[in-house]
Amino acid sequence: MKRLSLRGLTLTALVLLTGCASSMQSSSPPPPTTLEKIQASKTISLGYRESSVPFSYVDSNKQPIGYSVDLCNAVVDDLRRELKLPDLQPKWVPVTVENRVTAVLSGTVDIECGSTTNTLSRQEQVDFSLTTFITGASLLAMPGTDVGSELTGIRIAVIPGTTTEAIIRDVLSRAGAGNRAQIVAVKDHADGLAALVNKTADVYASDRAILIGLAMSSPDPRQFALLDRFLSYEPYALMVRRGDPAFRLSVNRALARLYRSGDVLHVYQRWFGQWGPPSAITVGMYAIEGLPE
């Protein structure tokens, strides 16, 4: 009778265990898609910012409001019809600049309804909806502040981790070591505005549409001056998880219907009406993004 050594038995056991493990892994069901999760829970998690005026912020009752919030509410209405879930409930989750991408990656939120720029580096981690707004980085200051073209020798408040911070650092880098400008890190848009009022910064750098919203929602908008320059091109979009094309299509279909019907202009009027009618570029964006199916 042939004997197997202890070593042989051990190797045989390892091979069998490995085979069983591989079989179990291959037969395990895939994780649920976003639409499946929404159907099962009858809940959709929506991320919002607390001070990104007028896109995503909170009212006096600490409830999320804003242009992007309204767009997400329109998506939820569309999903109620698409999934035949009239009792689908939105669950609003606060997010910050630092954790907004992580919140989407982890599934804490299904859609981020803020003021996030669609960039190639972010596309490595998440997907984006159709474009929801177009703006660009600019500077807010107090009247009379002297700001040169190379931002020489001034204190610039900016939120770390944003596309605006990268742009400001690039401008300063190209200006050279003699610039002597100072970057002042702030937590959020409210802190950026406070830095101007408290004179801890000479300018606050952010997207132009947000700067206008912050100034106009302040007790005295005339105490601020918006500098007449754009530093970048910033196309906003709603963030969703990467690799879930069915959910992304549902979000895009809802936005396209909103654009195609013209109802998006009512949403625009609600949040930007006091700025005047939308530009030809904005109207053209809605027309392009709302092409018929």
C-alpha positions in Angstrom: 0.0 0.0 0.0 1.4 3.4 -1.1 2.0 5.8 1.7 1.7 9.6 1.5 4.1 11.7 3.4 2.9 14.4 5.8 4.2 17.0 3.4 2.2 15.5 0.6 -1.0 15.4 2.6 -0.5 19.1 3.6 0.0 20.1 0.0 -3.1 18.1 -1.1 -5.2 19.8 1.6 -4.0 23.2 0.5 -4.9 22.5 -3.1 -8.3 21.3 -2.1 -9.0 24.3 0.2 -7.8 26.7 -2.5 -10.1 25.1 -5.0 -13.1 25.3 -2.6 -12.3 29.0 -1.9 -12.1 29.8 -5.6 -15.4 28.0 -6.2 -17.1 29.9 -3.3 -15.8 33.2 -4.6 -16.9 32.6 -8.2 -20.3 31.6 -7.1 -20.9 34.5 -4.7 -23.5 37.0 -6.0 -22.3 40.4 -7.2 -23.0 43.4 -4.9 -26.4 45.1 -5.6 -26.5 47.9 -8.0 -27.5 51.4 -6.9 -31.0 51.0 -8.4 -31.4 47.6 -6.7 -30.4 49.1 -3.4 -32.8 51.9 -3.8 -35.6 49.5 -4.7 -34.9 47.4 -1.7 -34.6 50.2 0.8 -37.1 52.6 -0.8 -34.5 55.3 0.1 -32.0 57.3 -1.9 -29.1 59.0 -0.1 -28.2 62.5 -1.4 -25.1 64.4 -0.3 -25.4 68.2 0.2 -23.0 71.0 1.2 -23.8 73.4 4.1 -22.6 76.7 2.6 -22.2 76.4 -1.1 -24.6 79.2 -1.9 -26.7 79.1 -4.1 -26.1 75.6 -5.3 -26.2 73.5 -2.1 -26.6 75.0 1.4 -29.0 75.0 4.4 -31.8 77.3 5.3 -32.7 78.7 8.7 -34.3 75.3 9.6 -31.0 73.5 8.6 -32.8 71.9 5.6 -30.8 71.5 2.3 -31.8 74.0 -0.4 -30.2 75.3 -3.6 -30.0 74.9 -7.4 -28.2 71.5 -7.2 -30.6 70.3 -4.5 -33.5 71.1 -6.7 -31.9 69.2 -9.6 -31.5 66.1 -7.3 -35.1 66.4 -6.1 -36.1 66.3 -9.8 -34.0 63.1 -10.2 -35.8 61.6 -7.2 -39.2 62.4 -8.7 -38.2 60.7 -12.0 -36.9 57.6 -10.1 -40.3 57.3 -8.3 -41.9 56.9 -11.7 -39.2 54.8 -13.3 -39.0 52.3 -10.4 -42.7 52.5 -9.6 -41.9 53.6 -6.0 -44.2 56.4 -5.1 -43.0 56.3 -1.5 -39.3 56.6 -2.4 -37.8 58.9 0.3 -34.6 61.0 0.0 -32.2 60.8 2.8 -30.0 64.0 3.0 -26.5 63.5 4.1 -24.1 66.5 4.7 -20.7 66.3 3.0 -17.6 68.5 2.9 -14.9 69.2 0.3 -12.7 66.7 2.1 -15.1 63.7 2.2 -17.5 64.2 -0.7 -15.7 61.8 -3.1 -15.2 59.3 -0.3 -18.9 59.5 0.5 -19.8 58.5 -3.0 -17.1 55.8 -3.2 -18.3 54.2 0.1 -22.0 54.3 -0.8 -22.8 56.8 2.0 -24.4 58.9 -0.7 -25.9 57.8 -4.0 -25.7 61.2 -5.6 -23.6 64.2 -4.5 -25.7 67.3 -5.0 -23.2 70.1 -4.6 -20.9 72.3 -6.6 -18.3 69.8 -7.8 -16.3 70.3 -10.9 -16.1 67.3 -13.3 -12.3 66.7 -13.7 -10.3 63.9 -15.2 -8.6 63.1 -11.9 -11.9 62.8 -10.2 -13.2 60.5 -13.0 -10.5 58.0 -11.9 -12.6 57.5 -8.8 -16.2 58.5 -9.6 -18.6 59.1 -12.5 -20.4 62.3 -13.3 -23.8 63.2 -14.6 -24.5 65.6 -17.5 -23.2 69.1 -16.9 -25.4 71.0 -14.5 -23.7 74.4 -14.5 -20.7 76.2 -16.0 -18.6 78.8 -14.2 -15.0 79.6 -13.5 -12.7 80.4 -10.6 -12.5 84.1 -9.7 -11.7 86.4 -6.8 -13.9 88.2 -4.2 -12.4 91.2 -2.3 -13.4 94.2 -0.3 -13.8 97.4 -2.4 -10.5 99.1 -3.2 -8.3 96.1 -2.8 -5.4 96.3 -5.1 -4.9 92.9 -6.9 -2.3 92.6 -9.7 -2.5 90.2 -12.6 -0.1 87.8 -10.9 -1.6 88.2 -7.5 1.6 89.6 -6.1 2.0 90.0 -2.4 -1.6 89.4 -1.3 -3.2 86.9 1.1 -5.5 84.5 -0.8 -8.1 82.6 1.1 -9.0 79.2 -0.5 -10.4 75.9 0.4 -7.7 73.2 0.3 -8.3 70.2 -2.0 -10.4 72.2 -4.5 -9.7 72.8 -8.2 -9.4 76.5 -7.3 -6.5 75.8 -4.9 -4.7 74.0 -7.6 -5.3 76.9 -10.0 -4.1 79.5 -7.5 -0.9 77.5 -6.7 -0.2 77.2 -10.5 -0.6 81.0 -11.0 1.8 81.7 -8.1 4.3 79.0 -9.3 4.4 80.6 -12.7 4.9 84.1 -11.1 8.1 82.9 -9.4 9.6 83.2 -6.0 9.4 86.9 -5.9 5.6 86.9 -5.8 5.4 86.6 -2.0 1.7 85.9 -2.0 0.3 83.9 0.9 -2.3 81.2 0.8 -4.7 81.2 3.7 -6.5 77.9 4.1 -10.2 78.1 5.1 -12.6 75.3 6.0 -15.5 76.3 3.7 -17.2 79.1 1.8 -18.5 80.7 5.0 -15.0 80.8 6.4 -13.7 82.3 3.2 -16.2 85.2 3.4 -15.4 85.7 7.1 -11.7 85.9 6.2 -12.4 89.0 4.0 -14.6 90.6 6.7 -12.1 89.9 9.4 -9.3 91.1 7.2 -7.3 87.9 7.6 -7.2 87.6 3.8 -7.2 90.1 0.9 -9.2 88.0 -1.5 -11.3 84.8 -1.4 -10.7 82.5 -4.4 -13.6 80.2 -5.5 -15.9 79.7 -8.4 -17.5 82.9 -9.6 -21.1 81.8 -9.3 -20.5 80.8 -5.7 -18.8 84.1 -4.9 -21.7 86.0 -6.3 -24.1 83.9 -4.3 -22.1 84.4 -1.1 -22.0 88.1 -1.5 -25.6 88.5 -2.4 -26.8 86.4 0.5 -24.7 88.5 3.0 -26.4 91.3 5.1 -24.6 93.9 3.0 -23.5 92.8 -0.5 -22.1 96.2 -1.2 -19.2 95.6 1.2 -17.7 93.1 -1.4 -16.2 93.5 -4.8 -16.1 90.8 -7.5 -12.9 91.1 -9.5 -13.4 91.1 -13.3 -11.4 88.0 -14.1 -11.8 84.3 -14.7 -8.9 81.9 -13.7 -10.4 78.7 -15.0 -13.3 76.8 -16.6 -15.4 74.8 -14.1 -18.2 72.5 -15.4 -20.3 71.3 -12.5 -22.0 67.9 -12.4 -23.6 65.5 -10.0 -21.2 62.8 -8.7 -22.3 59.2 -8.7 -20.5 55.9 -8.2 -18.2 54.7 -10.9 -19.0 51.5 -12.8 -22.8 51.7 -12.4 -24.0 52.7 -15.9 -27.7 51.9 -15.3 -27.9 54.4 -12.4 -25.9 57.1 -14.2 -28.3 56.7 -17.2 -31.3 57.1 -14.9 -29.8 60.3 -13.4 -28.9 61.7 -16.9 -32.3 60.8 -18.3 -34.0 62.8 -15.5 -31.7 65.8 -16.1 -32.2 65.6 -19.9 -36.0 65.6 -19.5 -35.7 68.7 -17.1 -33.6 70.5 -19.7 -35.6 69.5 -22.7 -38.9 70.6 -21.2 -37.5 74.0 -20.3 -38.4 73.5 -16.6 -34.7 73.9 -15.7 -35.1 77.6 -16.5 -37.6 77.9 -13.7 -35.1 76.3 -11.4 -32.5 78.7 -12.7 -34.8 81.7 -12.1 -35.4 80.6 -8.6 -31.8 80.6 -7.6 -30.1 83.0 -10.1 -33.1 85.2 -11.1 -31.8 88.3 -9.3 -28.6 88.1 -11.4 -30.6 88.6 -14.6 -31.5 86.1 -17.4 -29.2 83.2 -18.1 -26.4 83.8 -20.6 -26.5 82.4 -24.1 -23.9 79.8 -23.0 -26.0 78.6 -20.2 -29.1 78.3 -22.3 -27.1 76.5 -25.0 -25.8 74.0 -22.4 -29.3 73.1 -21.4 -30.3 72.7 -25.1 -27.3 70.4 -25.8 -27.6 68.3 -22.7 -31.3 67.9 -23.2 -31.2 66.3 -26.6 -34.2 64.0 -27.4 -33.8 60.3 -26.7 
